[in-house]
């Protein structure tokens, strides 16, 4: 993996800890460094450090270096001009490349001069870059929260700074390298979507079945664990509970006070029984339509953890420390809990799954599938892909596996380029009587001669089986006819898990050719009559 690195100080000593950490998590990198203190120049130069094939660009920025000794409590015009120039250069670099940028704001020196001005500059930088896709700003507070030094001054080397503009000690560069490695890992590794939690001696201290519901305790450490897990739902992860116990016993604990009810309201699925937890995990995977390699399992019991590791190695199994006092540090240092900036769909994912549970119940009560689909009162919107839609569109290309035409993972720059070169990007949003699905689909197509060519076709798994596929087929048919196209061509590729889209193409009557393209000839009034 090619990584370009730039800074407004001498940053080369960060290479060793950065490479070491990433090799430990199976992500070998090839870092190359931009010339010293040429951030804007390198971002604007197509032949510069960020102009090649780098997948990631890391910028280490020590804001205090922009301040003169005369500047005291405010950000002066000179500093703001540098900040605005950097923001404009980052926007320009993002517009012409697929590079993901990580801006790591580095710790302030122990002298702590200009603290208020530095904080104001950092806030302004976050504000101006917050809406730019694939730019991740890591604040000084985050670095210190994850990697505090017992003696803060040990991070710095004032002598090397004066002599060669190397402001940090070996410990300081190890801290920066580790933080950068965490953010790289977050951006390029698979994002786990589901956290499955045990109850006894995990969510609370004690055993509800043996000690009684009134005897179990939610200590301050357990309450902090609850809050940590609730925050995980705010970035799009789903919480489930899996416990070997009686349902009535567990639910009495969850119903007994405000703290437990708050956690209960964030749980989307439950498995409280005496079955093996591996079987319950498979059952949760089927219910949520999420593969087990997206699961995290958290338990205090060594036997249960070893059983899941042996039977379901694709699940990431984490055993809680024995001592409650170690919980916070343990959770803080599990990299898989890190997250990229959340989209609106991430923030609302808990609500979507709760609404989907209501849909499933309605489906069970319906006389037939047709009755169920009709009862949903589904409304579908097809809209042109806008810049504000790009974070969710990119996420769909990266996460959708089942209803995925060819498995090509698109970047924001690629999607923009496709739509600016004769193609059309179409978002698919839906809602029904149970609630709003949000943006659940993406179509990218172009008109070539007498053909409408579909390059990308994606639908989120939570939207399948509710009649949305039929609306997509009708939309493509109407677009083809409006463009005087006589056929629809799908650039299809067989994937291990995209059977739903193969069924979709079969229901359309699509036929493949030698190049694995599927054709639908528009000589029928109803090309999707078999779709549900």
N, C-alpha and C positions, 0 to 999 in steps of 0.2 A: 504494500500500500504506500503510495507516494504522498508525502506530507511536506508542504512548504511552511517554513517558519520564519517569522519576522518579529522585530522588537525595536523599541526606542532605547535599548541599552544592549550591551554585549550579552547574548543569550546562548551562545554555543555550549556552555557547560550543562545545559538542560538535556542535551542529547542522550547521555548515558542513562539517567534515570527514566527518561521517557521510553527509550527502546527496551530497557530491562523490564519495565512494568507491562508493556504491551506484549512482549514475548511470553511473559508469564500467563497471559490470558489468551494466547494463541493468535495474536494479531501482529505479525512481523511488519515493521515499517521501514521505509527508506526516507529519512528526513533530509531535506536540503534547505540551506539557510540563505535568506536574502541579505544583501549588504546592510551594514550597520545603519540604523536610524533612517531608513528610506521607505517608510510605510506607504505613504501616498504615491511616491514614484513607482514602487513595485506593483501596487494595485492598479495603477492606470496604464502601465506598460504591458501591452499584449505579449511581449517577449520576456517579461519579468518573471520573478519567482512564482507568481500566482497565475501566469498566463499559459502554462503548459498543461500537462495532463494530471496535475495534482488532484487527488480526491478530496483532500482536506487542506485548509489553510489555517495555521495557528498564529495569532498575533498576541504577543506578550506586551502589555502596555502598562508602564508605570507612569500614571498621570502626573505625579508630583514633578517629574522632570520637565514638564511644560511650564512650570511656574518659576518666575524669577524670585530672587531673595526679597525683592521689594514688595511683591504681591502678598497681601496678608489674608483678609477674610472674605474676598470675593473672587469670582472668576473674571479676569480682565478680558478685554477685547482680543488680545493676542492669543490667549489660551482658547477662547471660544472659536476663533478663526481656524486654529489648528484642528479643533474637534470637528467643526463643520466640514473642513477639507477631507478629513479622514472618513466621515460618514458618506460624503459624496463619492469618494473613491471606492468605498466598499460597495455602494449601490451600483456603480459602474462595473465593477469587477463581477458582481453577481449577475448582472444583466447579460454578460457575454460568455459566462462559463457555468459549468455544473458544480464548481467547487463549493463545499460547505465550509463556512468560516467559523472559527471559535475565537472569540475575543476574550482573553484572560486578563482581567485587571489585577495587577500584582500588588502585594502588600506595601503599605506605606512605611517609610523608614522610621526608626524609633524616635527621631526628633519630633515627628508628628506635626510638622509645620503645615500650614494651609489646610487643615483637616476639613473645615467647612467648605472651602472652595473646591477641594478635591471631591468631596461628597456631591456638591452641586454639579460638577463636571461629569461625574459618573452617572448621576441621575439623568442628565441631559442626553448622554450617550445612549443609555438604556431606552429612553423615550424615543429617540430618533431611529434606533435600530430595531425596536421591538416588533415592528410590523414587517420587517424585511425577512423574507423566507430564507432559511438555511444560514442565518447568522445567529449564533448562540453567544450571548454575553454572560460571562461568569464574573460575578462581582467580587470585590475584596473580602466582603463578609463571608461568602461561600468558601473561599480558600481557607480562611481562618477557622471556620466552623468545622470543616472536614479534617484539617491538618493543623491543629493548634500546636505551637511550640511552647514547652514548659517555660522557657525564657524567650520571649518574643524577639529580643535583640539578637539571639543566636542565628536568626534567619539572614542576617545582614553582614556585609563585610565593607565597612566604610573606607578602609584603606585601599582595597581593590577598586572601589567605586571612584575614589579621587584619582587613583593612578591610571585606571584603564576602563572606567565606566562599566565595571562589573559589580553591581550593587549587592548581590546576594552571596551568601556562603554556600558551601557544599550542601548543608542542610536546607537552605533556602531553595536552591535549584532542585534538590530532591523533592521538596514540597511542590514546587511548580510543575515539575515533570510528572509527578504522580497525579496531580489534579488534571493536567492536560490529557494524560493517558485515560483517566476516568471519562472525560468528556468524549474523547475519540471512541472509546469502547461503547459509550451510550449511543453514539450516532451510527456506528457501523454494525453493531451486533443485533441479533434478533431481540425484539422487545417482548418480554413475557407479559401476558395479558391477564392471567388469572392467579389469584393468591388464595390457597386453601388453608384454612386455619383450624387447628385442634382447639379443644375447649379446656378440659381439666389440666391444671398446671401450665397452661399456655395463656389463654385469655383471662384466666383468674387463677389464684393460688388455692390449691385444695381440689378435692374430688366431690362434685355435686352428688354423685350417687352414693358414695360411702360416708362422707362427712355431713351431707345434708345441704340443701340450697342455702340455708341461712348461714352456714359456717364458711362457705367459700368467700374469699376476699379479693376485691379489686384494689390492689395496692397502687401507689403512685407510679411505680414502674410499669405495672400492667395497664394503667390508664394511659400512660405515654405510648405504650404499644398500640392501644386502640386508636389514639390520635394519629399515630404514624400510618396505620393501615387506612384510616379514613382519608388521609391526605393522598394516599396512593390512588384512591378512587377519583380524585380531582384531576389526575393526569390520564385517566382512561382505563385503569385496571379494575378488575371485578373481584369482589370478595365472596368467598364461599366458606361454609363451615362443614367440617367432617369430623364426627365424634362417635366413638363407640359408647352409646348410652341410650337411655330412654328419652323419647322426644319430650314427654311432659316434664321430665326433670330438667333438661337443658333449657326449655322455653321458660320455665319458672325463674331460672337465673336471669335470663335475658329480659324478662318482664319486670324485674323487681325494683330497678332504680333508673334514673335518667341516663347515667353513663352507659349502662348496658343497653337501654332502648336506643340510644343514639347509634351505637355500633350495629345493633340489629337492623336498623333502618337502612344500613348501607350494604347488607348482605343480599346477594341476588339468588343464591341457591343453597340448599341445605341437604346434608346426608347425615342423619342422626339415626343410627341403627347398630346392629351387632355384626354386620357384614365386614369382610376384609376391606381395609381402606383403599387398597389397589382397585378392587371392584367398584367401590364408590367413586373413585377418581375417574375411571372409565365412563361411569354413568354420568358424571358431571360434564365430561368432555362431549358426550353425545347430546346432553340437554342444551348446552351452550353453543354447540356447533363450533367448538374451538379445539384444535388438536392439543394433545398432551404435551408436546414440546413447547407450548406456551404457558405451562403451569408452573407455579412455585408452591411447594408444600412446606408448611411451618408447623413443627411439633416439638414438644420437649422430650418425648419418649424415644430412647435410642433404638429399641426394637422396631417400632413403627417406622422410624426413619430408614433403618437398614432394609426393612421389607420393601418400602417404596423404591429405594435405590436399586434393589435387586430385580424387582418385578416391573418397574416402570422407569428405566434409566433416563428416558427422555424428559421426565419431570425433574426440575431442580429442587432437591430436598435439602432443607435447612433445619438443623437441630438447634433449638434455643440454648443459650448457656444455662448452666445449672444455677448460677447466682443471678438474681433479679437485677442487681446493681450493674451487671454487664450487658443488659438488654440494649440500652441506648447506643452504646459504643458498637455493639455487634451489628445492629441494624444500619447504623450510619456508615459502616464500612463494607456493606454488601453492595457491590457495584450494580447488580442487576436491578436494584430499586431506584437507580438514577433514571431520569426521564428527559426526553427532549421537550421543547416548548409545546404545550398542549393546544390542540385545535378545539373548536367549539364542540365537535362530535366527541372528542375525548372527555371534555368536561361534563357532557350530558349522557355518557355511555351507561351509567348506572340507571338513569331514568329510562333510556331506551330498552334495557333488558327487563326492567320492571314492567314496562308497558307490554313488552313481548310476552311476558308470563300471562298477562291478562288476555292477550290474543290467543295464546295456546289453550287457555281455559275455554274461551269462546269457541275455538275450533272443536274442542272435545264435546261441547254441548250442541254443535250444529248437526243437522241431519245428514249433510253431504258436504264435500269439498266446495262444490259450486255455491251452496247455501252459505258456507263460511266466508268465502271470498266476497260474495255479495254483501254480507253483513258488515264487512270491514269498512265499507264506504271509502275505498281507497282513492286518494287524489295524488296525481303525479305531476311534477313540474319539470320540464326540460328547459335549461337555460344555457346561454353561452358562457364558456369558462372565463371567469374574471381573475384578475390578479389576486383578489382577496380569497378566491377559492383554491389557489394553488397549494397551500399547506395540506388541505384535506385531499386534494386530487393526488398529490405525491404519495400521501399516506395510503390511499386506496391501491395505488400501483404496487406498493411495497408489502401490504398486508393481505390483499385479497388472493386467495388460492383456489377456491372452488369455482366460482363464476368468473373465470379469468381466461380471456381468449388465447393468450400466448405466453403469459408469465413475464413479459418484459417490464422491468422496473424503470419507471421514468423519473427523471429529475425535473425540477421546476423549469430549468433552462431548456430542457428537451421539449417539454410540453409547450412552452412559449414558442420555441422555434417551429414546432409542427403546426401550430395555429397561425403563425406568421408567414408560412410558406405554402399557402393554399389549403391547409387543412382546417377543420372545424373541431373545437373542443366543446363538448356538451356535458353539463352536469345533470345528474338525475336526483331529484329530491322527492320525498313522499311523506304523506301523513294519512292517518285514518282516524276513526272515531276514538281510538285509544290514545292517540298522541302523534307527535311529530317524529319521523325517523331521522330527519336531517338529510344531509347529502350522502346518499348511499350508492351512487353509481357514477361512472365516467365513460363517455364515448368519444373517441377521436376518429374522424373519418375524413376522406377527401373524395373528390369527384375526378375520375380519370377516364376520359373518353365517355363510353356509355355505361360505365360502372361506378357504383358507390363502393369505395374500398374502406372497410373498417379496420383500422390499425390497432385500436385498443377498445376493449369492451369489458367493463367490470361492474359487478353488483356485489355489495356486501352480503355476507351469508345471512345476516339477520333480516334481510329484506326478501329472501327467496321464498317461493311457495305461497305467495300471497297475491298473485296476479300481476306483479310488476314486470315479470319477464314478457308477458303478452303486450304490455304497453310499450316496452322497448322495441319489440318486433314491429309493432304498428308504427311507431315513430320512425324507425329506419325505412320502412316501406314508404311512408308518406314523403320523407326527405328524398328518397330515390326518385319517386315519381315527379316530385316538384322540380328536380334537376334533370328530368328527361332521361334518367338512367334506366337501362333495361334489366339490370341485375345488381345484386348486392354481393360483394366479395368479402369474405372474412379471412384475415391473415391468422389462421389458427395454428396452434402447436400443442401436441399432446403433453400433458403434465401429469405427475402422479396423482394429483387430487382434483383435477378440473373436470370430473365426470358431469357435473351439472350443466356446464356449457356445451359439452358434447350432446347431452340430451336436448338442450335448447336448439342446437343446429339440426339435429335429427328431426325434431318437431317442425322446424321450418321447411323440411324437405331439402336441406342443403346437401349438395353432393361434392365430394373432394376431387381434385385433380392430382396429377403426379407431384406437384409442388406443395401439396398439403393445403392449398387454398380451397375454401368452401364457397360454392356458388349457389345463390338463390335467384332463379329467373322469375321476374315479376310478370308472370302470365296468369296469375290467379288473383282473385279479389280478396282472398283470405289466406295469406301464406303462413299464418300461425294458428290455425284452427285447433290444433291439438295441445296448445300451451295452456298451462294452468298457473 
